[in-house]
Every structure is written in C-alpha cells, then in structure tokens.
Amino acid sequence: MKYKLNDWAGKAHTVTIPDGTTEVAGVVVSGDEILVYPVFRDPMEDSRIYDSFEGSFHKRLEDGLWIDVEEQK
C-alpha cells in the first residue's frame, strides 16, 4: 500500500506501508513529514539540514481518503 509524505517544499514522497493500514501517525520535522506508525519512514532524512520539531499528525483512512483524526472531534 502507498502513502504520501510531504517535504518542506510541498513535494510528495511516496512510501510503502503495510497493506490494510487504516491509521497512520507521524511528526513534522523542519517542514518534512516523517511517518512513525505503523512503520518508520523518513524519505527526506539524507537531505534535511535542520531538525526542528514542528508538530505531529494522526490520520485515518475513510472511504479511500486520509482524514485528519483531530478534525473529527
């Protein structure tokens, strides 16, 4: 299964996650999204110059779309 992580410039980087995944979680470091759950994926780790924590994300797959869990409250 494929999932897209965005870098600081808004460019999408496709990563592989386990088939059947319905939830993902990660952090944003220097504008780059890093997947932490269900697997660790950081496609920009070799090009990142700064490592400043900017937040986190948690998304759930619903009807084929990744929805931010925080927006569902």
Secondary structure as the mmCIF struct_conf table of DSSP 4:
data_model
#
loop_
_struct_conf.conf_type_id
_struct_conf.id
_struct_conf.beg_label_comp_id
_struct_conf.beg_label_asym_id
_struct_conf.beg_label_seq_id
_struct_conf.end_label_comp_id
_struct_conf.end_label_asym_id
_struct_conf.end_label_seq_id
STRN STRN1 LYS A 2 ASN A 6
TURN_TY1_P TURN_TY1_P1 TRP A 8 ALA A 9
BEND BEND1 GLY A 10 GLY A 10
STRN STRN2 ALA A 12 THR A 16
TURN_TY1_P TURN_TY1_P2 ASP A 19 GLY A 20
STRN STRN3 GLU A 23 VAL A 29
TURN_TY1_P TURN_TY1_P3 SER A 30 GLY A 31
STRN STRN4 ASP A 32 TYR A 37
BEND BEND2 PRO A 38 VAL A 39
STRN STRN5 ARG A 41 ARG A 41
TURN_TY1_P TURN_TY1_P4 PRO A 43 SER A 47
STRN STRN6 PHE A 53 GLU A 62
TURN_TY1_P TURN_TY1_P5 ASP A 63 GLY A 64
STRN STRN7 LEU A 65 ASP A 68
HELX_RH_3T_P HELX_RH_3T_P1 VAL A 69 GLN A 72
#
